[in-house]
């Protein structure tokens, strides 16, 4: 029985072709990137090539890309690292964040609030999973030092207004409208900004975006902006190796490093670079720069949309993912009939060779109700019985038909 893998939001396994190309590349640059000899220089060049690929994909400067261990570390640097860099007591710093952030953001903010007195405003999401840019702007005050928002939710796929917020901040800070920005929406948001907040206050705000699920799945113009000060990226969501990520950090913005003991990454993260992971990340990012990649994403989204329409017809299912303005690969639903449980369905799918999950890979192992779905106001039962299916560009229609048949056989028996 062939395995059908639908857990790509957790990890999208590298293909055999990718691994073979990676091994060929690594055979040519296996030294320590900090070493002065030719083998070390070849490794350093390989890292520079990968860094350049990420910079091209984001349309930013090469020096603004910092390689880290993954999305969680990038989020920690973009949140706690940034706040500690301010050298202001946490009681005198204010942060605005959404209630549906990934644990890598949410848990560190909760810790700083409880342990160090961080002044924190949580912004709720709608029942469909969308955070209002207007609500975020209303929450800004003259002590706000950080706004953090996920570009696309990892569990339900809802796309958040990070571009609009970034464009708004850029305009209010510097008085210029970024390309492709919608001035009417920016001016509408401006009406929600407190009169006590000045442009200087806004310049002191760091806007961090968790783009782990958005990067490579959504075109850059849909979520990125000149007003974004940092964003977290992860390689293994796109078919590269695990254990490698990146932080985009806009020139002029700083954080307090967590790891000391070396001059790597321009003194921002000590330790010998993860050469295999970085090269792998760069190779996958090169694919993102091609038209073929986005054509594959469009085909995947069409497949997901058709799948979604069929799932809606099953009476024992409650959809948690929005039908529109969502990631092109993500479907989240809950089992709603009495006597049926999401964890039992996951076991059944696994027995049928179908890999799915119950939500964020960083919290699903606890077998607890999804905090994201609880925040949507859908209740404990719906949150406990959630199932997430996440496709890749290699997912086929035959695979989806088989999954649909399995779901119907189990849920309608």
N, C-alpha and C positions, 0 to 999 in steps of 0.2 A: 504494500500500500504506500503510495507516494505521499510524502508529507506536504501539507499546504501551510505555508508560513504566513501568518497575518498578524505579526507583532513587530512591525518595522518601526513603530514609534519608540519601542524599547531598544531594539538593536536591529539594524538592517545588515544581515551577514554579508561579508565581502564575497564576491564571486570568485570562482577558480581562476578566471582570466585576470582579475585584479591582483590576486595573490601571486600569480606567476609573473606578471609585469613588475610587481613590487619587488619580488626576490631578484629579478634581473637588474632592477635599478639599484638595489641595496648592494649587490655584488660589486658595483662600481664606486661605492662611496661608504665604506664600512668603518671609517675611522671616527675618532672623537672630533666633533666640530670645532673644539677650542684648540686643537693641536696645530702647530705652525707648519708641519710638513705637508707634502702633497696629498697624502691620503686624508689627513684632517681637513685640508682645504676643500677637497672634493665633497666631503660631508657637509661642510659649511655652505658650499654652493648649492647643494641639494635642498638645504633648509631655506635658503634665500629664494630658490625657485618656487617652493611651496608657499612661502610667505607672499611672494608676488602674485601667485594664483588667487589666494584669498583676497588680497588687496584689489585685484582686478574685478573679482566677483562682487565686492562691496563698493567698488569705485572710490576707494580711499587710498591714502599713502601707505607704502610698504612699512614704514616705521610705526604705523598705528596698529599693527597686528602683533599680538603677543601670544606665543604658544604656551598652553597650560595642559593640565592632565585631563580636562574634560569640561563639559558644560557646568557642572556643579562648582568647580573651582573658579571658573570664569564668573559665575553669578556671585560667589562669595567675594571675589575681588571687586566686582562692580557695585557691591552693596556695602559690606562691612569694611573692606579695604578703603573705599572712597570715604566713608563716614569717619574712619579713624584718621585719615589724612588731613581732615579739617582742623584737628587739634582743638576741638570745641567739645565741651561735655555733652553727653548724649541727651541730658535733660534740656539742653538749649539747641538741640537739632530736631527738626521736624521732617518726617518722611511720609510720603503718600504712596500707597501700594494697593493693588487690588486683592480681593478676598480669594481669588482663584489662581494665585500664583503657584508655581512649582515648589515643592518642599525645599529645594535649594535656595529659594528666596524667602519663602514664608517662614521657615523654621529659624533662620538666622535673625529675621526681624522680630519674631516672637521672643527669642532669647534676649536680644538687646533691649527690648521693651521691658521684659520682666526682671532681668539681672542688672541692667545699667540705666534704666529710666528713659529710654528713647521715647520721644514724643512721636506717636504714630497715628496716622489716619488711614483706616481701612475703607476702601471703596467697594461697594457691593456690585455684583453682576446681575443682569436681568435673568429671568427664568430660562431664556434661550442661551445664556452664557456669554453675553456681551457686556463689557464695561463701557460706561459712558465717558467720553472725553470731557464732557461738560461737568460731570461729577468730580473728575480729577482736578480740573482747573478751579472749581469752587473750593476744593480742599487746600489749595496753596495759600500759605501765609508768609509773612516776612522772615520766618525762621526756617522755612522749608529748604532743605539741603539736598534732598534726593527724591526723585520720582522713579519708581520701578514698575514696569508693566511687561507682561509676556506678549510677544508679537502674535502668537497663536497658541491656544491652550493644548497641552499635550494629551489630555484625556478626551475632551469632546471636540477639539478641532476648531473652536470658534476663533475667528481672526479679530484681533483687537486694534484700536485706532492709534497705533504707535506712530505711523507716518503723520497723521493729522496733528498729534500732540507735538511731535518733533518740529513740524513746520510752524506750528503756533509759537513754540519756544524760540525758534530761530528768528521769526519775525518780530516778536516782542523784545528780544534781546538786542537785535542789530538793525531792525527796521527794514530788512530786505525780505522779499518773498522768494523762497526756493523754487526752482524749476518744478513744474507740474503741481505746485501747491494750489489749493482752492482758497482764494482770498476771502470769498464770502463766508466760508466755514470758519476760517481763522478769525474774522471779524466777529462772527457770532459767538465764538468761544471767548473772545476778549470781553464780552459783556458779563461773563461769569467770574472774571478775575477781580478779586478784592482791590479796592482803591488804595489800600495800604501797601500793596505789592508793587515795587518799582522795577524798572528794567535792570537795575543793579542787583536787586534781589534775585531776579530770574537768571542773571548771569552766574550767580553763585549756586544755582540748582544743577545737580548732576542728573541727567536723564539716562537711566540704564534700562536696556531691553534684553529680556531673555528670548533670543532668537533661535534656540536649539531646534525647535520643530519647524520654524519658518524658513530657515536658510536652505536653499536648494529645492524647496517645495513651492514656495511663493516667489514670484519675480520681485527683484529688489525694490522696484518702484511701488510695490504694494504695501511695504512695511517699513522701509528705511528712509531716513531724512537727515538733512544737515544738522538738525537740532538734537539728534541722538548723540550722546556723549560716550556711550560704551554699549557693547552688546556681546552676549555670550553665544558661542558657536560650539557644535559638537560634531565629530567626524563619523561616529558609528551609527548615526541616524541616517547616513547617506550611503552606506556600503563600504566605508573605510574601517580601519582597525579601531578597536576599543582602546580607551586609555589616553586619548588625545583630543584636545579641544583648543579653542582660541578665544581670546578676548580682543575685540576691537576697542581701542582706547583713543579717542580723538586727541590730536595734538594740543597740548596745553592742560589737559586733564591729568590728574594724578591719583594714585592710591598708595596706601602704606603696604609694602610687600609682606607676605606671610612667610616666605622661604628665603633665608639668607645664607650666604656662604659661597658666593660666586658671582661673576659678572655677566652670566648668561642673560639673554633677553634684555640687554641694555640695563643690567643691574636691577631688573624688575622681578626676576624669578631665578633664583640660584638652582644649580643642578644640571648635570649633563642632559642635553636635550634628548627627547624620545625620538630618535632619528627614524626608525621604521614607521612610527605613528605619524610623524610630520610629513614624511614623503607620501604615505598612503593618503593623508588628508589632502595634500596638494594634488595628487593624481585624480581623486574624485572631484575636487573643485574645478579642475580643468574640464571635466565633462559638463559641469554646470554652465561653463562659458559657451557651450555649443548650442545651436538651434535644435539639434537632435534630442538633447536632454529635455527641452521644454515641450517638444512634440510628444515625447514619451509621457511627460507629466500630464499633458492634456488628455491623452488616451486613458491614463490611469484615472483621472478625474471623471471621465465619462463612464468608466466601468463602476466607479464608486457610486456615482449618482444613480445609475440603474439599479445597483444593489440596494441602495437606500430606499428607492421607490418600492421594491419588492418587500423589504423588511417592514415598511409601514403597513402593509396589508395584513400582517400577522397580528391577530387580536391580542395575543398574550405578550406583546412587546410594547414598551414605552421608549420612544426615541429621546435620547439625551443630547445628541449632536444636532445642531441646526441644519436645516436643509440647504441653506445658502450662506455665503460669506464664511466658509469653513475650509480647513485644509483639504487638499484634493485627494487625500488618502485615508481619512479618519472617519469611522462610524462608531458611535457609542450608543448602546441601548441597554435597557433593563428588562429583566423577566418580571412580569407583573401578576401572573396567575398565582392563586394560593397553591401551596404545595410544591411550587417550582422555585429553585434557588439558582442564583447566578453561578455560585461555585460548583454546583452539580452540573450545570451546563458546560462549564469550562472543562470539567473532568470528562464529560461525554465527548466534547470536541477533541480533546487530547486523545481519547481512545480511538477516535476516527481519523487520527493523523492530522488534526487541524490545530495549529498553534495560535492562541489568542491570549488576552490578558484581561484583568479587571480594572486597569487604570494605569497610573504612573508606576513605572518599574521601580522607582525609588521608594514607594510606599505600599505597593500592592501585596508584598509578601506578608504584611501584618494581618491580612484577612479582615480588615476593618472597612466600614463604609467609606466610600469616596468622599473626601472633604470637599472636592470641587462640586460634586453633585449635591451634597448637603447645602453648600452655599447658594445653589440655584433655588433652594426652597422646596425641593422635591421629596423630602422626607427620608427617614432612615432606611425603610424597606427598599425603595428605589435605589438609594445610594449603595446599599449592601449588595444588590443584585445586578450591578452594572457589568457589562461586557464591552471591551474595546477591540475592534478589528481595525488594523492599520495595514494598508496595501503598499506595494512597491510598484515600480515601473515594470517589473517582471511578472506581476500577478496576471493570470489569464482569465478569460471568461469562463472556460471550463472549470477552473478552480472555484470561482465564485458560484457557479451553478451547483457544484458539489457541496459547498458550504451551505448554500440556501436549502438544498434538499435535506441535508443533515439537520438544520435548524427546524425545518417544518416537521420532519419525522419525530423529533424530540418534543417540540412545543405543542404540536397539534395531535399527539397520540391520545 
